[in-house]
Amino acid sequence: MPLYDLVCSCGHTKEQVLKLDEKEPVCDKCGQQMKKAMSAPAFILAGKHWARDGYGLHDKKKEKNNVNEK
C-alpha cells in the first residue's frame, strides 16, 4: 500500500498509508475531507553495480582518457 501526503484546506498535513481504492480521510483538526498531495518518490537502488561500484561512470572514464590522449 502506498504512503500518501494528505493536505487539508485548514493547512493541516499528515502522511498515511492508504489502499488504492480507499477514500481520503477527514482532517483531525477541522473535520473536512483531506486531499492527496504530490510528494517525492522514494526508492532504493539495491544490489551490485549501482552507485557503490561506480555504475554509469565507466563511459565518463573512457571519455576522460580519450581527451588526455589527444
mmCIF file as Biopython writes it, N, C-alpha, C and O atoms, coordinates in Angstrom:
data_model
#
loop_
_atom_site.group_PDB
_atom_site.id
_atom_site.type_symbol
_atom_site.label_atom_id
_atom_site.label_alt_id
_atom_site.label_comp_id
_atom_site.label_asym_id
_atom_site.label_entity_id
_atom_site.label_seq_id
_atom_site.pdbx_PDB_ins_code
_atom_site.Cartn_x
_atom_site.Cartn_y
_atom_site.Cartn_z
_atom_site.occupancy
_atom_site.B_iso_or_equiv
_atom_site.auth_seq_id
_atom_site.auth_asym_id
_atom_site.pdbx_PDB_model_num
ATOM 1   N N  . MET A ? 1  ? 0.847   -1.180 0.000   1.0 0.0 1  A 1 
ATOM 2   C CA . MET A ? 1  ? 0.000   0.000  0.000   1.0 0.0 1  A 1 
ATOM 3   C C  . MET A ? 1  ? 0.889   1.238  0.000   1.0 0.0 1  A 1 
ATOM 4   O O  . MET A ? 1  ? 1.876   1.284  0.734   1.0 0.0 1  A 1 
ATOM 5   N N  . PRO A ? 2  ? 0.560   2.232  -0.803  1.0 0.0 2  A 1 
ATOM 6   C CA . PRO A ? 2  ? 1.379   3.432  -0.894  1.0 0.0 2  A 1 
ATOM 7   C C  . PRO A ? 2  ? 1.186   4.378  0.289   1.0 0.0 2  A 1 
ATOM 8   O O  . PRO A ? 2  ? 0.129   4.411  0.919   1.0 0.0 2  A 1 
ATOM 9   N N  . LEU A ? 3  ? 2.225   5.134  0.566   1.0 0.0 3  A 1 
ATOM 10  C CA . LEU A ? 3  ? 2.198   6.168  1.590   1.0 0.0 3  A 1 
ATOM 11  C C  . LEU A ? 3  ? 1.865   7.488  0.910   1.0 0.0 3  A 1 
ATOM 12  O O  . LEU A ? 3  ? 2.540   7.890  -0.037  1.0 0.0 3  A 1 
ATOM 13  N N  . TYR A ? 4  ? 0.827   8.160  1.391   1.0 0.0 4  A 1 
ATOM 14  C CA . TYR A ? 4  ? 0.386   9.416  0.790   1.0 0.0 4  A 1 
ATOM 15  C C  . TYR A ? 4  ? 0.606   10.581 1.741   1.0 0.0 4  A 1 
ATOM 16  O O  . TYR A ? 4  ? 0.496   10.430 2.958   1.0 0.0 4  A 1 
ATOM 17  N N  . ASP A ? 5  ? 0.923   11.762 1.170   1.0 0.0 5  A 1 
ATOM 18  C CA . ASP A ? 5  ? 0.885   13.008 1.900   1.0 0.0 5  A 1 
ATOM 19  C C  . ASP A ? 5  ? -0.530  13.538 1.738   1.0 0.0 5  A 1 
ATOM 20  O O  . ASP A ? 5  ? -1.030  13.657 0.620   1.0 0.0 5  A 1 
ATOM 21  N N  . LEU A ? 6  ? -1.173  13.856 2.851   1.0 0.0 6  A 1 
ATOM 22  C CA . LEU A ? 6  ? -2.536  14.374 2.823   1.0 0.0 6  A 1 
ATOM 23  C C  . LEU A ? 6  ? -2.538  15.808 3.328   1.0 0.0 6  A 1 
ATOM 24  O O  . LEU A ? 6  ? -1.869  16.132 4.309   1.0 0.0 6  A 1 
ATOM 25  N N  . VAL A ? 7  ? -3.304  16.676 2.642   1.0 0.0 7  A 1 
ATOM 26  C CA . VAL A ? 7  ? -3.363  18.092 2.978   1.0 0.0 7  A 1 
ATOM 27  C C  . VAL A ? 7  ? -4.813  18.512 3.119   1.0 0.0 7  A 1 
ATOM 28  O O  . VAL A ? 7  ? -5.671  18.108 2.335   1.0 0.0 7  A 1 
ATOM 29  N N  . CYS A ? 8  ? -5.074  19.328 4.128   1.0 0.0 8  A 1 
ATOM 30  C CA . CYS A ? 8  ? -6.418  19.864 4.347   1.0 0.0 8  A 1 
ATOM 31  C C  . CYS A ? 8  ? -6.430  21.347 4.006   1.0 0.0 8  A 1 
ATOM 32  O O  . CYS A ? 8  ? -5.382  21.994 4.020   1.0 0.0 8  A 1 
ATOM 33  N N  . SER A ? 9  ? -7.592  21.885 3.705   1.0 0.0 9  A 1 
ATOM 34  C CA . SER A ? 9  ? -7.706  23.312 3.387   1.0 0.0 9  A 1 
ATOM 35  C C  . SER A ? 9  ? -7.396  24.191 4.602   1.0 0.0 9  A 1 
ATOM 36  O O  . SER A ? 9  ? -7.102  25.376 4.443   1.0 0.0 9  A 1 
ATOM 37  N N  . CYS A ? 10 ? -7.457  23.624 5.814   1.0 0.0 10 A 1 
ATOM 38  C CA . CYS A ? 10 ? -7.108  24.396 7.018   1.0 0.0 10 A 1 
ATOM 39  C C  . CYS A ? 10 ? -5.599  24.479 7.216   1.0 0.0 10 A 1 
ATOM 40  O O  . CYS A ? 10 ? -5.133  25.205 8.094   1.0 0.0 10 A 1 
ATOM 41  N N  . GLY A ? 11 ? -4.817  23.733 6.400   1.0 0.0 11 A 1 
ATOM 42  C CA . GLY A ? 11 ? -3.366  23.778 6.487   1.0 0.0 11 A 1 
ATOM 43  C C  . GLY A ? 11 ? -2.750  22.579 7.188   1.0 0.0 11 A 1 
ATOM 44  O O  . GLY A ? 11 ? -1.528  22.430 7.191   1.0 0.0 11 A 1 
ATOM 45  N N  . HIS A ? 12 ? -3.561  21.731 7.775   1.0 0.0 12 A 1 
ATOM 46  C CA . HIS A ? 12 ? -3.059  20.536 8.461   1.0 0.0 12 A 1 
ATOM 47  C C  . HIS A ? 12 ? -2.587  19.519 7.429   1.0 0.0 12 A 1 
ATOM 48  O O  . HIS A ? 12 ? -3.264  19.279 6.429   1.0 0.0 12 A 1 
ATOM 49  N N  . THR A ? 13 ? -1.413  18.918 7.677   1.0 0.0 13 A 1 
ATOM 50  C CA . THR A ? 13 ? -0.886  17.886 6.780   1.0 0.0 13 A 1 
ATOM 51  C C  . THR A ? 13 ? -0.509  16.651 7.592   1.0 0.0 13 A 1 
ATOM 52  O O  . THR A ? 13 ? -0.215  16.737 8.785   1.0 0.0 13 A 1 
ATOM 53  N N  . LYS A ? 14 ? -0.526  15.505 6.921   1.0 0.0 14 A 1 
ATOM 54  C CA . LYS A ? 14 ? -0.081  14.264 7.553   1.0 0.0 14 A 1 
ATOM 55  C C  . LYS A ? 14 ? 0.231   13.245 6.477   1.0 0.0 14 A 1 
ATOM 56  O O  . LYS A ? 14 ? -0.182  13.390 5.327   1.0 0.0 14 A 1 
ATOM 57  N N  . GLU A ? 15 ? 0.965   12.209 6.864   1.0 0.0 15 A 1 
ATOM 58  C CA . GLU A ? 15 ? 1.246   11.090 5.985   1.0 0.0 15 A 1 
ATOM 59  C C  . GLU A ? 15 ? 0.450   9.897  6.465   1.0 0.0 15 A 1 
ATOM 60  O O  . GLU A ? 15 ? 0.304   9.678  7.667   1.0 0.0 15 A 1 
ATOM 61  N N  . GLN A ? 16 ? -0.072  9.116  5.508   1.0 0.0 16 A 1 
ATOM 62  C CA . GLN A ? 16 ? -0.862  7.961  5.887   1.0 0.0 16 A 1 
ATOM 63  C C  . GLN A ? 16 ? -0.800  6.916  4.786   1.0 0.0 16 A 1 
ATOM 64  O O  . GLN A ? 16 ? -0.775  7.249  3.601   1.0 0.0 16 A 1 
ATOM 65  N N  . VAL A ? 17 ? -0.776  5.664  5.178   1.0 0.0 17 A 1 
ATOM 66  C CA . VAL A ? 17 ? -0.833  4.563  4.230   1.0 0.0 17 A 1 
ATOM 67  C C  . VAL A ? 17 ? -2.294  4.330  3.874   1.0 0.0 17 A 1 
ATOM 68  O O  . VAL A ? 17 ? -3.133  4.120  4.749   1.0 0.0 17 A 1 
ATOM 69  N N  . LEU A ? 18 ? -2.589  4.370  2.572   1.0 0.0 18 A 1 
ATOM 70  C CA . LEU A ? 18 ? -3.964  4.162  2.092   1.0 0.0 18 A 1 
ATOM 71  C C  . LEU A ? 18 ? -3.967  3.114  0.993   1.0 0.0 18 A 1 
ATOM 72  O O  . LEU A ? 18 ? -3.017  3.019  0.216   1.0 0.0 18 A 1 
ATOM 73  N N  . LYS A ? 19 ? -5.026  2.332  0.930   1.0 0.0 19 A 1 
ATOM 74  C CA . LYS A ? 19 ? -5.224  1.429  -0.200  1.0 0.0 19 A 1 
ATOM 75  C C  . LYS A ? 19 ? -5.543  2.277  -1.429  1.0 0.0 19 A 1 
ATOM 76  O O  . LYS A ? 19 ? -5.992  3.416  -1.303  1.0 0.0 19 A 1 
ATOM 77  N N  . LEU A ? 20 ? -5.314  1.727  -2.598  1.0 0.0 20 A 1 
ATOM 78  C CA . LEU A ? 20 ? -5.552  2.487  -3.818  1.0 0.0 20 A 1 
ATOM 79  C C  . LEU A ? 20 ? -7.006  2.895  -3.983  1.0 0.0 20 A 1 
ATOM 80  O O  . LEU A ? 20 ? -7.282  3.978  -4.500  1.0 0.0 20 A 1 
ATOM 81  N N  . ASP A ? 21 ? -7.943  2.058  -3.558  1.0 0.0 21 A 1 
ATOM 82  C CA . ASP A ? 21 ? -9.362  2.366  -3.724  1.0 0.0 21 A 1 
ATOM 83  C C  . ASP A ? 21 ? -9.987  2.991  -2.469  1.0 0.0 21 A 1 
ATOM 84  O O  . ASP A ? 21 ? -11.201 3.194  -2.424  1.0 0.0 21 A 1 
ATOM 85  N N  . GLU A ? 22 ? -9.181  3.294  -1.461  1.0 0.0 22 A 1 
ATOM 86  C CA . GLU A ? 22 ? -9.689  3.863  -0.211  1.0 0.0 22 A 1 
ATOM 87  C C  . GLU A ? 22 ? -9.844  5.383  -0.338  1.0 0.0 22 A 1 
ATOM 88  O O  . GLU A ? 22 ? -9.002  6.052  -0.936  1.0 0.0 22 A 1 
ATOM 89  N N  . LYS A ? 23 ? -10.930 5.920  0.231   1.0 0.0 23 A 1 
ATOM 90  C CA . LYS A ? 23 ? -11.172 7.365  0.204   1.0 0.0 23 A 1 
ATOM 91  C C  . LYS A ? 23 ? -10.214 8.076  1.145   1.0 0.0 23 A 1 
ATOM 92  O O  . LYS A ? 23 ? -9.734  7.495  2.118   1.0 0.0 23 A 1 
ATOM 93  N N  . GLU A ? 24 ? -9.942  9.341  0.845   1.0 0.0 24 A 1 
ATOM 94  C CA . GLU A ? 24 ? -9.098  10.146 1.714   1.0 0.0 24 A 1 
ATOM 95  C C  . GLU A ? 24 ? -9.806  10.365 3.049   1.0 0.0 24 A 1 
ATOM 96  O O  . GLU A ? 24 ? -11.029 10.498 3.074   1.0 0.0 24 A 1 
ATOM 97  N N  . PRO A ? 25 ? -9.071  10.405 4.154   1.0 0.0 25 A 1 
ATOM 98  C CA . PRO A ? 25 ? -9.696  10.575 5.463   1.0 0.0 25 A 1 
ATOM 99  C C  . PRO A ? 25 ? -10.115 12.027 5.704   1.0 0.0 25 A 1 
ATOM 100 O O  . PRO A ? 25 ? -9.772  12.927 4.938   1.0 0.0 25 A 1 
ATOM 101 N N  . VAL A ? 26 ? -10.857 12.224 6.776   1.0 0.0 26 A 1 
ATOM 102 C CA . VAL A ? 26 ? -11.226 13.586 7.181   1.0 0.0 26 A 1 
ATOM 103 C C  . VAL A ? 26 ? -10.127 14.129 8.091   1.0 0.0 26 A 1 
ATOM 104 O O  . VAL A ? 26 ? -9.412  13.366 8.740   1.0 0.0 26 A 1 
ATOM 105 N N  . CYS A ? 27 ? -10.004 15.440 8.131   1.0 0.0 27 A 1 
ATOM 106 C CA . CYS A ? 27 ? -8.982  16.121 8.924   1.0 0.0 27 A 1 
ATOM 107 C C  . CYS A ? 27 ? -9.254  15.931 10.415  1.0 0.0 27 A 1 
ATOM 108 O O  . CYS A ? 27 ? -10.397 16.014 10.865  1.0 0.0 27 A 1 
ATOM 109 N N  . ASP A ? 28 ? -8.187  15.674 11.173  1.0 0.0 28 A 1 
ATOM 110 C CA . ASP A ? 28 ? -8.315  15.507 12.622  1.0 0.0 28 A 1 
ATOM 111 C C  . ASP A ? 28 ? -8.652  16.820 13.323  1.0 0.0 28 A 1 
ATOM 112 O O  . ASP A ? 28 ? -9.243  16.815 14.403  1.0 0.0 28 A 1 
ATOM 113 N N  . LYS A ? 29 ? -8.278  17.943 12.712  1.0 0.0 29 A 1 
ATOM 114 C CA . LYS A ? 29 ? -8.468  19.247 13.363  1.0 0.0 29 A 1 
ATOM 115 C C  . LYS A ? 29 ? -9.805  19.909 13.031  1.0 0.0 29 A 1 
ATOM 116 O O  . LYS A ? 29 ? -10.473 20.438 13.919  1.0 0.0 29 A 1 
ATOM 117 N N  . CYS A ? 30 ? -10.203 19.879 11.736  1.0 0.0 30 A 1 
ATOM 118 C CA . CYS A ? 30 ? -11.418 20.616 11.364  1.0 0.0 30 A 1 
ATOM 119 C C  . CYS A ? 30 ? -12.549 19.722 10.854  1.0 0.0 30 A 1 
ATOM 120 O O  . CYS A ? 30 ? -13.687 20.183 10.761  1.0 0.0 30 A 1 
ATOM 121 N N  . GLY A ? 31 ? -12.272 18.463 10.522  1.0 0.0 31 A 1 
ATOM 122 C CA . GLY A ? 31 ? -13.314 17.558 10.073  1.0 0.0 31 A 1 
ATOM 123 C C  . GLY A ? 31 ? -13.615 17.601 8.589   1.0 0.0 31 A 1 
ATOM 124 O O  . GLY A ? 31 ? -14.519 16.900 8.134   1.0 0.0 31 A 1 
ATOM 125 N N  . GLN A ? 32 ? -12.882 18.406 7.809   1.0 0.0 32 A 1 
ATOM 126 C CA . GLN A ? 32 ? -13.095 18.462 6.361   1.0 0.0 32 A 1 
ATOM 127 C C  . GLN A ? 32 ? -12.364 17.313 5.674   1.0 0.0 32 A 1 
ATOM 128 O O  . GLN A ? 32 ? -11.452 16.712 6.241   1.0 0.0 32 A 1 
ATOM 129 N N  . GLN A ? 33 ? -12.780 17.018 4.441   1.0 0.0 33 A 1 
ATOM 130 C CA . GLN A ? 33 ? -12.148 15.969 3.643   1.0 0.0 33 A 1 
ATOM 131 C C  . GLN A ? 33 ? -10.736 16.412 3.251   1.0 0.0 33 A 1 
ATOM 132 O O  . GLN A ? 33 ? -10.560 17.526 2.759   1.0 0.0 33 A 1 
ATOM 133 N N  . MET A ? 34 ? -9.735  15.562 3.458   1.0 0.0 34 A 1 
ATOM 134 C CA . MET A ? 34 ? -8.362  15.865 3.071   1.0 0.0 34 A 1 
ATOM 135 C C  . MET A ? 34 ? -8.139  15.434 1.628   1.0 0.0 34 A 1 
ATOM 136 O O  . MET A ? 34 ? -8.904  14.632 1.093   1.0 0.0 34 A 1 
ATOM 137 N N  . LYS A ? 35 ? -7.087  15.967 0.992   1.0 0.0 35 A 1 
ATOM 138 C CA . LYS A ? 35 ? -6.759  15.629 -0.393  1.0 0.0 35 A 1 
ATOM 139 C C  . LYS A ? 35 ? -5.336  15.097 -0.458  1.0 0.0 35 A 1 
ATOM 140 O O  . LYS A ? 35 ? -4.467  15.498 0.317   1.0 0.0 35 A 1 
ATOM 141 N N  . LYS A ? 36 ? -5.113  14.176 -1.407  1.0 0.0 36 A 1 
ATOM 142 C CA . LYS A ? 36 ? -3.770  13.641 -1.632  1.0 0.0 36 A 1 
ATOM 143 C C  . LYS A ? 36 ? -2.917  14.719 -2.295  1.0 0.0 36 A 1 
ATOM 144 O O  . LYS A ? 36 ? -3.378  15.430 -3.188  1.0 0.0 36 A 1 
ATOM 145 N N  . ALA A ? 37 ? -1.671  14.826 -1.848  1.0 0.0 37 A 1 
ATOM 146 C CA . ALA A ? 37 ? -0.749  15.806 -2.410  1.0 0.0 37 A 1 
ATOM 147 C C  . ALA A ? 37 ? 0.412   15.081 -3.081  1.0 0.0 37 A 1 
ATOM 148 O O  . ALA A ? 37 ? 0.709   13.933 -2.752  1.0 0.0 37 A 1 
ATOM 149 N N  . MET A ? 38 ? 1.061   15.753 -4.015  1.0 0.0 38 A 1 
ATOM 150 C CA . MET A ? 38 ? 2.234   15.193 -4.677  1.0 0.0 38 A 1 
ATOM 151 C C  . MET A ? 38 ? 3.391   15.163 -3.698  1.0 0.0 38 A 1 
ATOM 152 O O  . MET A ? 38 ? 3.578   16.091 -2.911  1.0 0.0 38 A 1 
ATOM 153 N N  . SER A ? 39 ? 4.156   14.105 -3.750  1.0 0.0 39 A 1 
ATOM 154 C CA . SER A ? 39 ? 5.351   14.009 -2.919  1.0 0.0 39 A 1 
ATOM 155 C C  . SER A ? 39 ? 6.452   13.341 -3.724  1.0 0.0 39 A 1 
ATOM 156 O O  . SER A ? 39 ? 6.199   12.724 -4.759  1.0 0.0 39 A 1 
ATOM 157 N N  . ALA A ? 40 ? 7.659   13.470 -3.240  1.0 0.0 40 A 1 
ATOM 158 C CA . ALA A ? 40 ? 8.798   12.880 -3.933  1.0 0.0 40 A 1 
ATOM 159 C C  . ALA A ? 40 ? 8.757   11.366 -3.796  1.0 0.0 40 A 1 
ATOM 160 O O  . ALA A ? 40 ? 8.495   10.848 -2.710  1.0 0.0 40 A 1 
ATOM 161 N N  . PRO A ? 41 ? 9.011   10.658 -4.879  1.0 0.0 41 A 1 
ATOM 162 C CA . PRO A ? 41 ? 9.036   9.203  -4.766  1.0 0.0 41 A 1 
ATOM 163 C C  . PRO A ? 41 ? 10.257  8.753  -3.988  1.0 0.0 41 A 1 
ATOM 164 O O  . PRO A ? 41 ? 11.302  9.404  -4.016  1.0 0.0 41 A 1 
ATOM 165 N N  . ALA A ? 42 ? 10.119  7.659  -3.311  1.0 0.0 42 A 1 
ATOM 166 C CA . ALA A ? 42 ? 11.225  7.107  -2.534  1.0 0.0 42 A 1 
ATOM 167 C C  . ALA A ? 42 ? 11.482  5.680  -2.975  1.0 0.0 42 A 1 
ATOM 168 O O  . ALA A ? 42 ? 10.608  4.820  -2.864  1.0 0.0 42 A 1 
ATOM 169 N N  . PHE A ? 43 ? 12.682  5.430  -3.477  1.0 0.0 43 A 1 
ATOM 170 C CA . PHE A ? 43 ? 13.063  4.077  -3.829  1.0 0.0 43 A 1 
ATOM 171 C C  . PHE A ? 43 ? 14.566  3.958  -3.652  1.0 0.0 43 A 1 
ATOM 172 O O  . PHE A ? 43 ? 15.285  4.957  -3.650  1.0 0.0 43 A 1 
ATOM 173 N N  . ILE A ? 44 ? 15.023  2.746  -3.506  1.0 0.0 44 A 1 
ATOM 174 C CA . ILE A ? 44 ? 16.433  2.495  -3.270  1.0 0.0 44 A 1 
ATOM 175 C C  . ILE A ? 44 ? 16.946  1.552  -4.352  1.0 0.0 44 A 1 
ATOM 176 O O  . ILE A ? 44 ? 16.328  0.528  -4.641  1.0 0.0 44 A 1 
ATOM 177 N N  . LEU A ? 45 ? 18.069  1.905  -4.938  1.0 0.0 45 A 1 
ATOM 178 C CA . LEU A ? 45 ? 18.704  1.042  -5.912  1.0 0.0 45 A 1 
ATOM 179 C C  . LEU A ? 45 ? 19.597  0.087  -5.133  1.0 0.0 45 A 1 
ATOM 180 O O  . LEU A ? 45 ? 20.656  0.479  -4.643  1.0 0.0 45 A 1 
ATOM 181 N N  . ALA A ? 46 ? 19.176  -1.149 -5.021  1.0 0.0 46 A 1 
ATOM 182 C CA . ALA A ? 46 ? 19.901  -2.117 -4.214  1.0 0.0 46 A 1 
ATOM 183 C C  . ALA A ? 46 ? 20.563  -3.154 -5.105  1.0 0.0 46 A 1 
ATOM 184 O O  . ALA A ? 46 ? 20.163  -3.358 -6.251  1.0 0.0 46 A 1 
ATOM 185 N N  . GLY A ? 47 ? 21.559  -3.790 -4.573  1.0 0.0 47 A 1 
ATOM 186 C CA . GLY A ? 47 ? 22.232  -4.848 -5.296  1.0 0.0 47 A 1 
ATOM 187 C C  . GLY A ? 47 ? 23.568  -4.401 -5.854  1.0 0.0 47 A 1 
ATOM 188 O O  . GLY A ? 47 ? 24.011  -3.278 -5.613  1.0 0.0 47 A 1 
ATOM 189 N N  . LYS A ? 48 ? 24.200  -5.282 -6.596  1.0 0.0 48 A 1 
ATOM 190 C CA . LYS A ? 48 ? 25.508  -4.990 -7.177  1.0 0.0 48 A 1 
ATOM 191 C C  . LYS A ? 48 ? 25.400  -3.981 -8.308  1.0 0.0 48 A 1 
ATOM 192 O O  . LYS A ? 48 ? 24.334  -3.799 -8.896  1.0 0.0 48 A 1 
ATOM 193 N N  . HIS A ? 49 ? 26.500  -3.338 -8.602  1.0 0.0 49 A 1 
ATOM 194 C CA . HIS A ? 49 ? 26.690  -2.498 -9.785  1.0 0.0 49 A 1 
ATOM 195 C C  . HIS A ? 49 ? 25.842  -1.233 -9.791  1.0 0.0 49 A 1 
ATOM 196 O O  . HIS A ? 49 ? 25.377  -0.818 -10.853 1.0 0.0 49 A 1 
ATOM 197 N N  . TRP A ? 50 ? 25.633  -0.623 -8.664  1.0 0.0 50 A 1 
ATOM 198 C CA . TRP A ? 50 ? 24.967  0.676  -8.648  1.0 0.0 50 A 1 
ATOM 199 C C  . TRP A ? 50 ? 25.976  1.712  -8.209  1.0 0.0 50 A 1 
ATOM 200 O O  . TRP A ? 50 ? 27.147  1.601  -8.570  1.0 0.0 50 A 1 
ATOM 201 N N  . ALA A ? 51 ? 25.591  2.680  -7.472  1.0 0.0 51 A 1 
ATOM 202 C CA . ALA A ? 51 ? 26.451  3.815  -7.127  1.0 0.0 51 A 1 
ATOM 203 C C  . ALA A ? 51 ? 27.730  3.377  -6.419  1.0 0.0 51 A 1 
ATOM 204 O O  . ALA A ? 51 ? 28.789  3.962  -6.648  1.0 0.0 51 A 1 
ATOM 205 N N  . ARG A ? 52 ? 27.653  2.385  -5.586  1.0 0.0 52 A 1 
ATOM 206 C CA . ARG A ? 52 ? 28.830  1.948  -4.843  1.0 0.0 52 A 1 
ATOM 207 C C  . ARG A ? 52 ? 29.930  1.484  -5.784  1.0 0.0 52 A 1 
ATOM 208 O O  . ARG A ? 52 ? 31.110  1.712  -5.522  1.0 0.0 52 A 1 
ATOM 209 N N  . ASP A ? 53 ? 29.551  0.836  -6.872  1.0 0.0 53 A 1 
ATOM 210 C CA . ASP A ? 53 ? 30.520  0.292  -7.808  1.0 0.0 53 A 1 
ATOM 211 C C  . ASP A ? 53 ? 30.838  1.243  -8.962  1.0 0.0 53 A 1 
ATOM 212 O O  . ASP A ? 53 ? 31.566  0.870  -9.882  1.0 0.0 53 A 1 
ATOM 213 N N  . GLY A ? 54 ? 30.304  2.462  -8.927  1.0 0.0 54 A 1 
ATOM 214 C CA . GLY A ? 54 ? 30.569  3.420  -9.993  1.0 0.0 54 A 1 
ATOM 215 C C  . GLY A ? 54 ? 29.770  3.163  -11.245 1.0 0.0 54 A 1 
ATOM 216 O O  . GLY A ? 54 ? 30.200  3.542  -12.334 1.0 0.0 54 A 1 
ATOM 217 N N  . TYR A ? 55 ? 28.614  2.527  -11.124 1.0 0.0 55 A 1 
ATOM 218 C CA . TYR A ? 55 ? 27.778  2.229  -12.279 1.0 0.0 55 A 1 
ATOM 219 C C  . TYR A ? 55 ? 27.426  3.521  -13.006 1.0 0.0 55 A 1 
ATOM 220 O O  . TYR A ? 55 ? 27.005  4.486  -12.369 1.0 0.0 55 A 1 
ATOM 221 N N  . GLY A ? 56 ? 27.584  3.557  -14.279 1.0 0.0 56 A 1 
ATOM 222 C CA . GLY A ? 56 ? 27.280  4.736  -15.065 1.0 0.0 56 A 1 
ATOM 223 C C  . GLY A ? 56 ? 28.477  5.649  -15.252 1.0 0.0 56 A 1 
ATOM 224 O O  . GLY A ? 56 ? 28.421  6.574  -16.063 1.0 0.0 56 A 1 
ATOM 225 N N  . LEU A ? 57 ? 29.550  5.415  -14.526 1.0 0.0 57 A 1 
ATOM 226 C CA . LEU A ? 57 ? 30.735  6.252  -14.642 1.0 0.0 57 A 1 
ATOM 227 C C  . LEU A ? 57 ? 31.750  5.673  -15.615 1.0 0.0 57 A 1 
ATOM 228 O O  . LEU A ? 57 ? 32.722  6.351  -15.952 1.0 0.0 57 A 1 
ATOM 229 N N  . HIS A ? 58 ? 31.559  4.455  -16.072 1.0 0.0 58 A 1 
ATOM 230 C CA . HIS A ? 58 ? 32.521  3.804  -16.947 1.0 0.0 58 A 1 
ATOM 231 C C  . HIS A ? 58 ? 32.700  4.572  -18.251 1.0 0.0 58 A 1 
ATOM 232 O O  . HIS A ? 58 ? 33.830  4.710  -18.719 1.0 0.0 58 A 1 
ATOM 233 N N  . ASP A ? 59 ? 31.635  5.070  -18.847 1.0 0.0 59 A 1 
ATOM 234 C CA . ASP A ? 59 ? 31.731  5.829  -20.095 1.0 0.0 59 A 1 
ATOM 235 C C  . ASP A ? 59 ? 32.462  7.151  -19.866 1.0 0.0 59 A 1 
ATOM 236 O O  . ASP A ? 59 ? 33.219  7.598  -20.727 1.0 0.0 59 A 1 
ATOM 237 N N  . LYS A ? 60 ? 32.242  7.768  -18.727 1.0 0.0 60 A 1 
ATOM 238 C CA . LYS A ? 60 ? 32.904  9.040  -18.426 1.0 0.0 60 A 1 
ATOM 239 C C  . LYS A ? 60 ? 34.405  8.840  -18.269 1.0 0.0 60 A 1 
ATOM 240 O O  . LYS A ? 60 ? 35.190  9.695  -18.679 1.0 0.0 60 A 1 
ATOM 241 N N  . LYS A ? 61 ? 34.813  7.714  -17.675 1.0 0.0 61 A 1 
ATOM 242 C CA . LYS A ? 61 ? 36.238  7.430  -17.531 1.0 0.0 61 A 1 
ATOM 243 C C  . LYS A ? 61 ? 36.874  7.237  -18.904 1.0 0.0 61 A 1 
ATOM 244 O O  . LYS A ? 61 ? 37.986  7.708  -19.142 1.0 0.0 61 A 1 
ATOM 245 N N  . LYS A ? 62 ? 36.180  6.549  -19.806 1.0 0.0 62 A 1 
ATOM 246 C CA . LYS A ? 62 ? 36.703  6.343  -21.156 1.0 0.0 62 A 1 
ATOM 247 C C  . LYS A ? 62 ? 36.832  7.673  -21.882 1.0 0.0 62 A 1 
ATOM 248 O O  . LYS A ? 62 ? 37.837  7.912  -22.553 1.0 0.0 62 A 1 
ATOM 249 N N  . GLU A ? 63 ? 35.831  8.543  -21.761 1.0 0.0 63 A 1 
ATOM 250 C CA . GLU A ? 63 ? 35.868  9.851  -22.411 1.0 0.0 63 A 1 
ATOM 251 C C  . GLU A ? 63 ? 37.032  10.669 -21.861 1.0 0.0 63 A 1 
ATOM 252 O O  . GLU A ? 63 ? 37.728  11.342 -22.621 1.0 0.0 63 A 1 
ATOM 253 N N  . LYS A ? 64 ? 37.246  10.617 -20.566 1.0 0.0 64 A 1 
ATOM 254 C CA . LYS A ? 64 ? 38.323  11.368 -19.927 1.0 0.0 64 A 1 
ATOM 255 C C  . LYS A ? 64 ? 39.671  10.893 -20.444 1.0 0.0 64 A 1 
ATOM 256 O O  . LYS A ? 64 ? 40.550  11.710 -20.719 1.0 0.0 64 A 1 
ATOM 257 N N  . ASN A ? 65 ? 39.849  9.574  -20.581 1.0 0.0 65 A 1 
ATOM 258 C CA . ASN A ? 65 ? 41.097  9.040  -21.104 1.0 0.0 65 A 1 
ATOM 259 C C  . ASN A ? 65 ? 41.316  9.428  -22.570 1.0 0.0 65 A 1 
ATOM 260 O O  . ASN A ? 65 ? 42.445  9.707  -22.974 1.0 0.0 65 A 1 
ATOM 261 N N  . ASN A ? 66 ? 40.244  9.449  -23.364 1.0 0.0 66 A 1 
ATOM 262 C CA . ASN A ? 66 ? 40.355  9.839  -24.763 1.0 0.0 66 A 1 
ATOM 263 C C  . ASN A ? 66 ? 40.763  11.297 -24.898 1.0 0.0 66 A 1 
ATOM 264 O O  . ASN A ? 66 ? 41.516  11.633 -25.813 1.0 0.0 66 A 1 
ATOM 265 N N  . VAL A ? 67 ? 40.300  12.156 -24.034 1.0 0.0 67 A 1 
ATOM 266 C CA . VAL A ? 67 ? 40.647  13.579 -24.074 1.0 0.0 67 A 1 
ATOM 267 C C  . VAL A ? 67 ? 42.125  13.756 -23.739 1.0 0.0 67 A 1 
ATOM 268 O O  . VAL A ? 67 ? 42.813  14.565 -24.361 1.0 0.0 67 A 1 
ATOM 269 N N  . ASN A ? 68 ? 42.616  12.994 -22.749 1.0 0.0 68 A 1 
ATOM 270 C CA . ASN A ? 68 ? 44.010  13.107 -22.339 1.0 0.0 68 A 1 
ATOM 271 C C  . ASN A ? 68 ? 44.972  12.596 -23.421 1.0 0.0 68 A 1 
ATOM 272 O O  . ASN A ? 68 ? 46.107  13.066 -23.501 1.0 0.0 68 A 1 
ATOM 273 N N  . GLU A ? 69 ? 44.539  11.650 -24.247 1.0 0.0 69 A 1 
ATOM 274 C CA . GLU A ? 69 ? 45.394  11.086 -25.285 1.0 0.0 69 A 1 
ATOM 275 C C  . GLU A ? 69 ? 45.579  12.042 -26.453 1.0 0.0 69 A 1 
ATOM 276 O O  . GLU A ? 69 ? 46.586  11.960 -27.156 1.0 0.0 69 A 1 
ATOM 277 N N  . LYS A ? 70 ? 44.642  12.934 -26.674 1.0 0.0 70 A 1 
ATOM 278 C CA . LYS A ? 70 ? 44.706  13.833 -27.841 1.0 0.0 70 A 1 
ATOM 279 C C  . LYS A ? 70 ? 45.683  14.943 -27.648 1.0 0.0 70 A 1 
ATOM 280 O O  . LYS A ? 70 ? 45.851  15.779 -28.536 1.0 0.0 70 A 1 
#
